[in-house]
């Protein structure tokens, strides 16, 4: 198998192949023009034909990668192969005629993608708008949200944020250096990833059925090769670049990771403040809500008669024992029996309140009335009154 592979490489290097150069990406490197295919193929022009010069194994793992040039070196980032996407880089070594792995720094995990767009400014290249494998169904591809910046000086790949513009639904009008122009049925969109902007313009009527677009930077006009709908004739039209002077509106191309992180931090702080406020309210407010007593975030359920007695005692600070007994009494029982039951329930209520609030003394006492010594009064201690109850 290896012998067959090496023989095929030798054969391909000797045979000239008639390939349409317009379907390949070309770069001028050290005065020579090289053409790059969607796999590992690298061609050089000899006469009117192209000769394949690469010697790398056609592994098919970087299909439709992002191709670009930095300082006379051609790189590729990403690419698809074997139901997954690459998230690293290669460079083409002109000496060995092979694609070599290019070591980069990655401080955050990258998903990788293919078939996207790129722009360059200085020593930085930004990749965006590609597709990636759907991890739920690896046969399918979905849009990639990654905005990746390559810093040539630092040899670092950085995830800038998440794409916030449906670029896959647009058509490419022109691939520029620092920006790209896209269009749909109504508008043009100038995308500048370095400014993180998308400028929207009204689309000129001549932009339809386009075959090719070239930009004349000296004269500031676009040369559009298109097909006329009525005659099926191919024509060239010059379009002045002044139609891109005043955008209808401008918005962000992507949401930055820093902003997303900031929003998460702010949300967490907000939730913590709400929690602390609620806790403070709970700790500063002892209240009965229906039959439930809320104390320092804890909840205790009481019987309805217990709640009524506590509420009456807090309101007036005293009750006649006979009035309390009326709340607890059972008409089918004798006076003596009801008296005993009332005493038991009051004692039990007092013990429970003392335990809940960890009081030194019983909060409910029974004393003789100063007005009528024959009557008993049920009263609250000052320690209990100072707890400041509320009822809702």
N, C-alpha and C positions, 0 to 999 in steps of 0.2 A: 504494500500500500504506500509506504514512504517512497519507494523507488518510483512508483507511478506519479506521485505528487511532484517529485523533483524533476522527472522527465517532462511533466506538463509545464513546469515553470520555465525550463530551458526552451521548450517548444514555443511557448507564448512570447518569450523574449526575442526569438528569432523571426517570428512571423509578424508582419505588419497587419494591423486590424483596422478595418474601415469602420470608425465609430464617429457618431455625430458629436462634435465637440461642444455644441450648444447645449447639450443635455448634461454636461459636466461642469464642475466648478473649477475655475482656473486661477492660479496665483503666479505672480512673477517673483522668482527667488534667484537672487544673485545673477540677474540678467537673463535668466532662462524662464520659460513659461511651462508650468506643469498643470496637468488636468487630473482632477480627482473624481472618482466614482462614488456611488452610495455605499459600497462595501470597502474593501481595502485597496481597490485599484488605483494606481497612479500611472499616468501616461505622459509621454513626452512626444512632441511633434517632430516628425522627420518627413520633410517634404509636405505632401498633402495628407499624409496618414499619421495615425497615432500608434506609438509603440508602447506596450505596457512594460514598465521598468521595475515595479515593486516586486520584492521577493518574499514578502510576508505570507504566512499561511492564511488563506481565506477562511477565517474562523466564523465569519458571519455573526459576530456578537456586537458590532458597532454599526449596524445598518442605519443609514440616514442620521448620522451624528452631526453635530454642529461643527462645521469646518471654518477655520479662520487662520490668519497669519500674524505672527509677531516677530519682528526683527529677523526676517529671512528664514523663519521656521514656521512650517505649517502644522497646526495642532488640530485635534478634534476632541470634542467633549461629548459624553453621553453616547447615545445610540441604542438600538434595540437588537436583541438576539436571544433565542431559546427562552421565550416567554418571560423575559425580564429586561430591565433597562440598566445601562451603565451610568455610574455617577462619578467617573474618573476620566482622565485624559491620556491621550497618546500624542506623540509627535513623529513626523516622518524624517528619518535620518537619511540624508542624501548620500552619505558614505556607504552605509550598509544596504541602502534601498529597502529598509524595513520600517514598519511602524513599531516604535518603542514606547514602553510605559513611561509616562511623565509624572514624577512624584510631586504631589501637591499637599498643602495643609488644608484640613477640613475640621473646623472647630464644632460644627453642628452636622448631624446626619442629613444626607441629601438623597432624594428618591431617584434622581436621574430621569431623563426623557429623551425624545428623538423628534425629528421632523419639525423643529421649531425655528425661531428667528433669532438673529443676533445683531448687536450693534457694538461699535468700538469707539473709544475715546481715550486718547493717550495710551497708557499701559493697561487699560481696563476693557474687558469685554463682558457684555451682559447677554445671557441666554434666556429666552422666554417663549411662551406660547406654543410649546411642544405638546406631545402626547405621551402617555405612560400606560403601562400594563395595568388593567383592572385586577387588583389582588383577589377580588371575589370571583372573578372569572378570567383567567389568564389568556383566554383566546381573544378577549375584547381589549380595545384600547379606549382610554378616556382622556379628557383634557388634563394637562398638567398645570398646576397652579404655581409651581416654583418659579421664582425669579432668582437666577444664579449669576453672581458676578465673579469673574476671574481677574485677580490682581496679578499681573505678570511680574511686577517688581517683587512682591511678597510670595509669589507662587502659592497663592491661597484661593480656594473656592469658597464663596460666601453666599449663604441664602439671605437675600435681601428682604423677601416678603412673599405675599400671596397675590397672584394675578387677580385683578378686580375688573377686567374688561373682557367680553366674550370674543376674543381675537380669532378663534377658530371658525366663527361664523362669518368672518369678513374675507374679502379677496385682497391679495397683495397687489398693490399698484406699482410701487417702486421700493426696491431695497437700497437704502442709503447707507452712509457710513455711521453716523451718529443717531439717525432716526429712520423709521420705515413709514410708508404711507399705505393705508388700506382703504377699501371702499365697500359699500353695499349698494342697495338700490337707490338710496337718497343722499348719502353723505360720504365725505372723505374723512379719514382719521389719521392724523400725523402722530405717531407714537415715538416719544423720546424717553427711553428707560432711564437715562442719566438724570433727567429733570423730574422723572416720575410723573409725566404728563401725557394726556391724550387730548389733542386739539381737534375740534370738530368743525368741518367746513361743508358748505353746500357743494354737492358733486356736479361738475360740469357735464353737460349732456354728451360730449364727445367721448367720455369714459364709458365705453361699453364694447363688448366683443373684442377685447384686447388680446393681442398676441405677444407683444413685447413693449417695454418702456425703457428709454434711456434718457439720462439727464445731462444737458449741456450746462455745466456750471459757469462757464465764461459768459454765456449769453442769458443764463437763467431761464431756460425753457425746457420742456419735456418733449421728446420725440416719441410719439405713440404710433406703433404699428398695430393696425386693427383691421377687422373684416367688416365691410359694409353689409348691413342686414339685407338690403333690397337686392343688391347685385352680386353678393358673395365675393366682391373684389377686395383685395388687400391694398391698403393705402397707408401712407405716413402722414401724420398730422402733428403740427407744432402747437404746443399749449404753453402759453406764457405762465411763468411761475408766480405771477402776482395774485393768482386766485388763492394762494396760501398766506396772504398778508394779515387778514383779520378773521380770527376764528369766531364761530357762533358761540362756542362755550369751550371750557377746559375742565378736565377732571383728572383724578389720579389713575395711573395705570395699575398700580398695585398698592396693597396695604402693607406697610412696613412691619417687620417683626418687632421693632422697638415699640411702635405704637400699640400693637396687639398686646405686648408684654405689659406696657404701661396701663392699658385698660384692665387687664387682669389684676394688676396690683391695686388699682383704684377700686375695683369691684370688691376685692378681698378686704381692703381697708374699710369700705362702706359696710360690708356685712359684719365685720368685727365690731364696728361702732354701734350698729343696730343691736347686736347681741349684748354688748356691754351696757347699752342704754336699758335694754329690757331687764338685764340682771340687776342693774342699779334700781330700777323701779320696783322689781320684786323684793329687793332687800330693804328698800325704804318704805314699802307699803305692805301692811298686813291687812288682808281683806277676806271677808266672807263673800263668796259668789255662789248664791243659791245655798246648797247644803255643804259646799266645799270651802275649807279654810286654806288659803295660800300663805305660806310662811317661808321666806327665803328660797323661793323656787320649789318648795315641797308642797304637796297637796294632801289634805286630810278631810275625810268625809265624816259628817256628823248627822245625827237624827234631827228632824225638823224641830222638835220641842227643845232640844239643846240649843239650837241656833236662835230660836225665839227668846229663850231665857237669857242667853249671852247678850243678845241685842238690847233687851229691856234693861239689863243690869248696866251695860255700858252707857245707855241713854240716861238712866235716872240714878244709877249707882246703888239702888236697893230695891228689893221686892219683898212683900209679905210672903211668908212661907206658905200661907193658904193659897195665895195666887199662883205660886209655883206648883203647889200640889194639884191645882185645878188642871194645869197643863199635863201633868204626869198621871193623874188619877184615872182609875178604871171604875165606872159606875157600878159594875157588878161586884166590886170588892168593898169590904167594910172600911170605915174611916181609919181605923188602926192599921189595917193592911196597907191602905194607900199612903198613910204617913210613913210607914217603913219603906215602901217602894220609892217614895220621893226622896227620902234621906239617902238611900242607896244610890239612886241615879245622880243626885247632886254630888255625892262623894266621888262617884266614878268620873263624872265630868270634871271635877276639880283636879283629880289625880291626873287625868289625861292632859289637861291644859298645862299643869305643872311640868309634866314630862316633855311636852312639845316645846315649851319655851324655856325649859331648864331653870325654873324659878326656885328660889330658896324656900318660899312658903307656899302653902295652898292658896290659889287665887280666889277661891270662893269660901266665905265663912258664914256661919249662922250665929246671930246674936239676938239678945232680947231687945225689943223696941223700947226706947226711952219714953215714948208717948203712952204706950200701953204694954205694961210688963207681961201681960198674958200672951202677947203676940211675939212671934219670932220674925226676925228680918234676915233675908239673904243678901249679902253685900259682897263687893269685890275689894280686893286689897289694892293699895295705891301702886304697888309694884306692877300689877296686872293692868291697871288703868293707864299707866304711862306708856304702854306698848302702842297706843294710838291705832286702834282698829278702824277700818271702814267697811261698809256694807254696800255691795253692788247688786 
